[in-house]
Amino acid sequence: MKKRILVLFVDNSSGVLTRVCLLFSQRGFNILSITCSATCYPNIARMTIVTEGDESQISQIIKQTLKLIEVRSVFLLNSENIIERDLLLLKIAVEDSKKNKLYDIINKYKAKITDEFLGGIITEFTDKPETIDNYLKEHREYKLVDYYIDDGYSGTNFDRPEFQRMLEDIKNKKVDFNIYNFFSCLYRKH
């Protein structure tokens, strides 16, 4: 089944999230991820729902969702009307003599070097999920110490598997520092 992304504009009131989730559940649809946030209009909220289904299943859930009183509109996003990006932090163990080849890969993908230390490099790379997979494949000959990919999850809460794993690694002193371009990369309240 194909991953699909729906955007719903709904009344910004209590119980709407529950009603939408209940509808998906009653119709046998799994919600892979859901993000809710306010819009510039105080009485309207935006829900972004990632689910799976074929064309007829998605058409059916859109029709059913539009029947809810609180739902103002529903849009199906596709490759023409969406920008999808994942963030990868990658710690690579590499001998100094092999760093030049690694720099070539980093430059080819326009990744950022966030730290360089004796015996290794940490890179930051933001791109489409497929491009991140290709970037990782190019590092096969190197020892990947660890990486965290915050894919498909919103920064509006801390209930994100890779984020929780990173926090656990920090607590257990496996990670001794973190680098963020903006604090909002860690957590957003909007």
N, C-alpha and C positions, 0 to 999 in steps of 0.2 A: 504494500500500500504506500501511496505517496504522501509525504508530509505536506500539509496545507496550513496556511496562515490566514485566519479570519480577523478582521477588525470590526468591532461593534461599537457604535456610539449609543449610549444608554443614559437613562435618567440617573443622576448622581444622588442616589438615595439608598438607604439601608435595605438589605435583602435582595438587591438586583443580582449581585454576584452569586448568591445562593441559588436563585431561580435559574440563572443561565447554566450553572454547573449541574443542577438537578435535571434540567432538560437534556443536556448532553448525556448524563448518566442513564436516564430513562430510555433514551434512544439507542443506547449501546455504544456511544462514542467515547473514546478515551481522550482526555485532555493531557497532552504532553507537557505543555507549559501555559501559564496564563499570567498576564500582567494587566493590572488595572491602574489607571491614573486619571487625575483631574484634567480638564481641558481649560482653555482660556474662558470658557463659559461656565460659571459656577454650578449650573444645574445639569451639565452634561459631563459624563465620564467616558473614557475610552478603554475598551478591553481588547487586548491582543491575545488571541487564542491559537495555539499550535495544536493541531490534531492530525489524524491520518484518515484517508478514505479515497475512494475513486470518485469520478465525476458525479455519478448519480447519488452517492451517499452525501457528498458535500452539498449538492443542490438541495437535498432533502433537509439537512440540518440548517441550511440558510433559511429555507421556507419556514421550518418549525420555529427557529429563533425569531424571525420577523413577526410571528404571531404573539410573542410576549409583549404586553402593553408597554413595558419600560424600554424596549428596544426601538431606537429611532431609525437606525440604518445599519446595514451589514455589507462589508466589502471583502471579497476574496482577493488576497494578494498573490501575485505571481512574479516571475523573474523580470517582467517589464516594469512593475510598479513597486519594487522593494529593493532596499539595500540591506543585505544581511552581512554582518561582520562578527567574527569571533576574535577573542584576544588570547594569545599564547605567550606565556613566559617559559623560556626554555633554558635550562642549565646544562651546559655541555662540558664534559671533561675532555681536554685536548692538550697534547704536548705542544710546547712552544714551537717546535720545528714543523708542526702541521697546521699552525694557525692561519697561514696565508691562504691555503685552500678553503678553510672555513670562512675566512673573510670574503672570498669570492662568492660563496653561497649566500652569505648575509647580504652582500651588496646586490647580487642578482635579484633577490626578493625585496630589497629595500627595507629589511628589518633593522631594528635599532639595537645597538650594543648598550645594555644598561649597566653592565659591570664586567670588568676584566680582571682576573686574578691569576696567581700562579697555578697553572694547570687547568685553567678553564675560563669560560665565557658565559655570561647570561645574556640572552637576547629577548627582545620583545617584538612580537609580530602580530599585526591586526590585518585580517583580510577575510575573504570568503572561506567557508569551511573546506572546500575542495583545495584551495590554494594552500591552506595551512597543512592539509594532509600531504601535499606535494613537497612543501618545505620540510616537513618532518622526514619524508622518505629520502631527501637529499643528505640527511645527517646519519644515514645508516652506518657508515664506517666509524662514527664517533660514539663515545659512550655518553648516552643521555642520562644525566644524573637524576633529573626529575623535571616535570613540567605540570603546569596547571592551565586548563582550558576552561574558561567560563562561557561555555557555549549554550545558547538557547535559553539562558536564564536572565532575568532582569536584575539590575543592580538595586531595585527598590526594596530588597530585603536581604537578610543574611542566610536564608534557607536555600543555598545553592551548593550542590555536592562538592564541586571542586574548591569553592571558597571555604567550605567547612573543613575539607582535607588540608588546605593550606593553613588554616588557623590551628588545626591539630598539630601539624608539622612545626609551626612556630612554637606552640606550647611545649612540644617535646624536644625543642632545640635542634630540630633537623634543618630549620631555616633560621638564619640569624639576621636577615634584613629583608625588606620588601621595598620595591620601587614603584611609585605611582606617578604618572604624568600629572594627574589631577586627583584630588581627594575624591571627586565624584566617581572616579573609576571604582573605588572601593564600595561606595554606597550612595544612592541618590534618593532624595526625599520628594522628587517631583515626577 
